[in-house]
Amino acid sequence: MARIAVIGAGAIGGTLAAWLAQTHDVTVCARSPLDDLEVETPEGPIRARPRILVDPAAAAPVDWVLATTKTYDCAGAAAWLPGLMGPDTRLAVIQNGVEHLQRFPMVPPERTVPVIIDLPVERTAPGRIVQRRNGSILVPEGAEDFVALFDGTILAAETTPDFITAAWRKLAINCSGIVSAITLRPAEVANDPEVAEVMRGLVRECIAVGRLEGADLRDGLADKVVEWTRRAHPDSVNSLHADRLAGRPMELDARNGVIVRLGEKHGIATPLNRACAALLAASAAV
Ligand SMILES: NC(=O)c1ccc[n+]([C@@H]2O[C@H](COP(=O)([O-])OP(=O)(O)OC[C@H]3O[C@@H](n4cnc5c(N)ncnc54)[C@H](OP(=O)(O)O)[C@@H]3O)[C@@H](O)[C@H]2O)c1
């Protein structure tokens, strides 16, 4: 049984904490109070009563810390680390994007595990979450003991020999979702041929920058992203779009800004990601 602290009791953090609490000693480090966790999973409801803390001063060292806040809340999440990190504690960063290792610079990279998660989950109330599919978790080779934490859950965790490519492939999908957040139209917007061409352009910029960052991305990915979006439920709303609709901050920098920033580092122009990010930021500000 491992001692695990989950920072963030939102959709991802709450779901992982509820599953892991079935077999491990779990502490939830929350910003807003909650009593317990209940997740509607594809296999029925699961419930958990993990230890819940709302004050970083009450945190004690654990074996694993799972950071599950949105990418723009990393500074707040980091306030928990002095209490939670002992000499052997490792940090798993479970967020979208490709900069997992840079987000918590106070933890040495060799003790940080970047995690890509594909798990459609939604929080409906404090501690109440709907999990729509079984989901999957991907980490680099060498993080087998992180994978083992999920034994006995319906979450398929595994290692990959090429984490960089996997992370950039996911970014390629996510960066194109900005067209929905701008137009306020769900996945069906990809059926518009002109919008689909903008999506392909966004992905092509992502591919060009990703290759220079070491990812093995094929040209055909741009068409595939459009195809996958067209095959999704026409009403499905990506998280950038959902955050805009709800008036919440958006992971714009982690999904599109990063392509612009890393493009600049490599001397590559990324005009579509730059323009779309600027337009979305300006529209969301009104
Ligand atoms: N949801 C999905 O289906 C999904 C799928 C794949 C990847 N992801 C990625 O997973 C990450 C988490 O997303 P999410 O959907 O779980 O977000 P979320 O539902 O908004 O949850 C984030 C949680 O972090 C908490 N938080 C913020 N600052 C904190 C702090 N200083 N201390 C403790 N808790 C803090 C928030 O607290 P409050 O309760 O006060 O708001 C919230 O409960 C994102 O990078 C997202 O892109 C999400």
The ligand as an SDF file (V2000), in Angstrom:
LIG
                    3D

 48 52  0  0  0  0  0  0  0  0999 V2000
  -11.2690   16.6220  -17.2190 N   0  0  0  0  0  0  0  0  0  0  0  0
  -10.8170   15.8670  -18.1980 C   0  0  0  0  0  0  0  0  0  0  0  0
  -11.6080   15.1220  -18.8010 O   0  0  0  0  0  0  0  0  0  0  0  0
   -9.3540   15.8580  -18.5750 C   0  0  0  0  0  0  0  0  0  0  0  0
   -8.9200   14.8750  -19.4850 C   0  0  0  0  0  0  0  0  0  0  0  0
   -7.5700   14.8300  -19.8270 C   0  0  0  0  0  0  0  0  0  0  0  0
   -6.6920   15.7490  -19.2780 C   0  0  0  0  0  0  0  0  0  0  0  0
   -7.1330   16.7160  -18.4110 N   0  0  0  0  0  0  0  0  0  0  0  0
   -6.1380   17.6390  -17.8420 C   0  0  0  0  0  0  0  0  0  0  0  0
   -5.9910   17.3460  -16.4580 O   0  0  0  0  0  0  0  0  0  0  0  0
   -5.6770   18.5340  -15.7120 C   0  0  0  0  0  0  0  0  0  0  0  0
   -6.7260   18.7270  -14.6160 C   0  0  0  0  0  0  0  0  0  0  0  0
   -7.9840   18.9780  -15.2450 O   0  0  0  0  0  0  0  0  0  0  0  0
   -9.3870   18.8280  -14.4870 P   0  0  0  0  0  0  0  0  0  0  0  0
  -10.4050   18.6970  -15.5650 O   0  0  0  0  0  0  0  0  0  0  0  0
   -9.3240   17.8240  -13.4210 O   0  0  0  0  0  0  0  0  0  0  0  0
   -9.5190   20.2830  -13.8320 O   0  0  0  0  0  0  0  0  0  0  0  0
  -10.5350   20.7440  -12.6790 P   0  0  0  0  0  0  0  0  0  0  0  0
  -11.7430   19.8630  -12.6870 O   0  0  0  0  0  0  0  0  0  0  0  0
  -10.6910   22.2030  -12.8280 O   0  0  0  0  0  0  0  0  0  0  0  0
   -9.7390   20.4200  -11.3520 O   0  0  0  0  0  0  0  0  0  0  0  0
   -8.6150   21.1390  -10.9310 C   0  0  0  0  0  0  0  0  0  0  0  0
   -8.6410   21.1380   -9.4240 C   0  0  0  0  0  0  0  0  0  0  0  0
   -7.4510   21.7590   -8.9390 O   0  0  0  0  0  0  0  0  0  0  0  0
   -7.8400   22.4560   -7.7740 C   0  0  0  0  0  0  0  0  0  0  0  0
   -6.8240   23.4280   -7.3730 N   0  0  0  0  0  0  0  0  0  0  0  0
   -6.4580   24.5930   -7.9620 C   0  0  0  0  0  0  0  0  0  0  0  0
   -5.5030   25.2010   -7.2400 N   0  0  0  0  0  0  0  0  0  0  0  0
   -5.2730   24.4120   -6.1580 C   0  0  0  0  0  0  0  0  0  0  0  0
   -4.4060   24.4920   -5.0440 C   0  0  0  0  0  0  0  0  0  0  0  0
   -3.5950   25.5460   -4.8800 N   0  0  0  0  0  0  0  0  0  0  0  0
   -4.4430   23.5090   -4.1200 N   0  0  0  0  0  0  0  0  0  0  0  0
   -5.2770   22.4480   -4.2520 C   0  0  0  0  0  0  0  0  0  0  0  0
   -6.1190   22.3090   -5.2890 N   0  0  0  0  0  0  0  0  0  0  0  0
   -6.1150   23.2750   -6.2350 C   0  0  0  0  0  0  0  0  0  0  0  0
   -9.1770   23.0960   -8.1260 C   0  0  0  0  0  0  0  0  0  0  0  0
   -9.8050   23.5110   -6.9330 O   0  0  0  0  0  0  0  0  0  0  0  0
  -11.3000   24.0980   -6.8730 P   0  0  0  0  0  0  0  0  0  0  0  0
  -12.1290   22.8850   -6.4750 O   0  0  0  0  0  0  0  0  0  0  0  0
  -11.2410   25.1510   -5.8330 O   0  0  0  0  0  0  0  0  0  0  0  0
  -11.6370   24.6030   -8.2520 O   0  0  0  0  0  0  0  0  0  0  0  0
   -9.8370   21.9200   -8.8240 C   0  0  0  0  0  0  0  0  0  0  0  0
  -10.5030   21.0900   -7.8920 O   0  0  0  0  0  0  0  0  0  0  0  0
   -5.6710   19.6710  -16.7640 C   0  0  0  0  0  0  0  0  0  0  0  0
   -4.3670   19.8920  -17.2380 O   0  0  0  0  0  0  0  0  0  0  0  0
   -6.5480   19.1000  -17.8930 C   0  0  0  0  0  0  0  0  0  0  0  0
   -6.2580   19.6600  -19.1510 O   0  0  0  0  0  0  0  0  0  0  0  0
   -8.4560   16.7770  -18.0420 C   0  0  0  0  0  0  0  0  0  0  0  0
  1  2  1  0
  2  3  2  0
  2  4  1  0
  4  5  1  0
  4 48  2  0
  5  6  2  0
  6  7  1  0
  7  8  2  0
  8  9  1  0
  8 48  1  0
  9 10  1  0
  9 46  1  0
 10 11  1  0
 11 12  1  0
 11 44  1  0
 12 13  1  0
 13 14  1  0
 14 15  2  0
 14 16  1  0
 14 17  1  0
 17 18  1  0
 18 19  2  0
 18 20  1  0
 18 21  1  0
 21 22  1  0
 22 23  1  0
 23 24  1  0
 23 42  1  0
 24 25  1  0
 25 26  1  0
 25 36  1  0
 26 27  1  0
 26 35  1  0
 27 28  2  0
 28 29  1  0
 29 30  1  0
 29 35  2  0
 30 31  1  0
 30 32  2  0
 32 33  1  0
 33 34  2  0
 34 35  1  0
 36 37  1  0
 36 42  1  0
 37 38  1  0
 38 39  2  0
 38 40  1  0
 38 41  1  0
 42 43  1  0
 44 45  1  0
 44 46  1  0
 46 47  1  0
M  CHG  2   8   1  16  -1
M  END
$$$$
